[in-house]
Amino acid sequence: MGVRIQPSILAADFVNLEREVARLTRADQVHVDVMDNHFVPNLTFGPQMVERLQAVSPVPLDVHLMIDDPDRWAPGYAELGAFSVTFHAEAAADPVALARALRQRGSRAALALKPGTAVEPYLELLPEFDQVLVMTVEPGFGGQSFMPEVLPKLGALRAAAMRHGLDVWLQVDGGIAADTIEAAAAAGADTFVAGSAVFGAEDLDAAIAGLREAAERANGAADPASA
């Protein structure tokens, strides 16, 4: 099982975003949080910013939409060329139809679950998604504390993916750092969003490498095939 590290520009220097993104050459993707001040109590970027980031980023964009009415707005982000577009189960009227629309436009389709959202209603829908994001904090602000109580969702998702024979990426976002990434990886995550753990480091490449190594160790220990 591969490991992907996706630094979140929510923790970057907004005045110098092009410079900050250019430093992420060792990342797998760049995580871009789009917030509308309705679905979550914060306001960040919109399609114009995503379009400009798409033009300058050295790696693909993983766009996380924390917005109302993603059924209307999410396909536009796929049309901008985003590698992956994530929308929230709690906001989407028809998650399956939306996922299909994103795939038709060339993006990977990803479903996000807030900490209080049960995973069970979505387990049989996994073939419709390329990625599931399990939020390990309440969405809306960076710098929050990791919530280990949500990790059992990852085990349920991993078991369902194996049952369906799917290569679904399992992503975690919120409080991911050197002291939490191993627990998330051992629980089944393979894709990790990290903000201050990367941008707060003096050497971004070393920070990304350290997170990757920690996750790979935990994934190897948790994978029966590695025994």
HUUR-V269839 format. One record per backbone hydrogen bond with DSSP energy under -1.0 kcal/mol. NH is the residue of the N-H (numbers start at 1). CO is the residue of the C=O. Records with the same first field share a line. If there is no record, write none. Layout:
BEGIN
NH = CO ; CO
END
This chain:
BEGIN
4 = 190
6 = 192
8 = 194
9 = 31
11 = 8
12 = 9
16 = 13
20 = 16
21 = 17
22 = 18
24 = 21
27 = 24
28 = 5
29 = 5
30 = 60
31 = 7
32 = 62
34 = 64
36 = 66
37 = 42
42 = 40
44 = 35
50 = 46
51 = 47
52 = 48
53 = 49
54 = 50
55 = 51
56 = 52
57 = 53
62 = 30
63 = 84
64 = 32
65 = 86
66 = 34
72 = 69
73 = 69
74 = 70
77 = 74
78 = 74
79 = 75
81 = 78
82 = 77
84 = 61
85 = 108
86 = 63
87 = 110
89 = 112
91 = 88
92 = 88
98 = 94
99 = 95
100 = 96
101 = 97
102 = 98
103 = 99
104 = 100
105 = 101
106 = 103
107 = 102
108 = 83
110 = 85
111 = 131
112 = 87
113 = 133
117 = 114
122 = 119
123 = 120
126 = 123
128 = 125
129 = 126
130 = 109
131 = 109
132 = 169
133 = 111
134 = 171
135 = 113
136 = 173
147 = 136
150 = 147
151 = 148
153 = 150
154 = 151
156 = 152
157 = 153
158 = 154
159 = 155
160 = 156
161 = 157
162 = 158
163 = 159
164 = 160
166 = 161
169 = 130
171 = 132
172 = 191
173 = 134
180 = 177
181 = 177
184 = 180
185 = 181
186 = 182
187 = 183
188 = 185
189 = 184
190 = 170
191 = 170
192 = 4
193 = 172
194 = 6
198 = 195
199 = 195
200 = 196
201 = 198
207 = 203
208 = 204
209 = 205
210 = 206
211 = 207
212 = 208
213 = 209
214 = 210
215 = 211
216 = 212
217 = 213
218 = 214
219 = 215
220 = 216
221 = 217
222 = 218
223 = 219
226 = 223
227 = 224
END
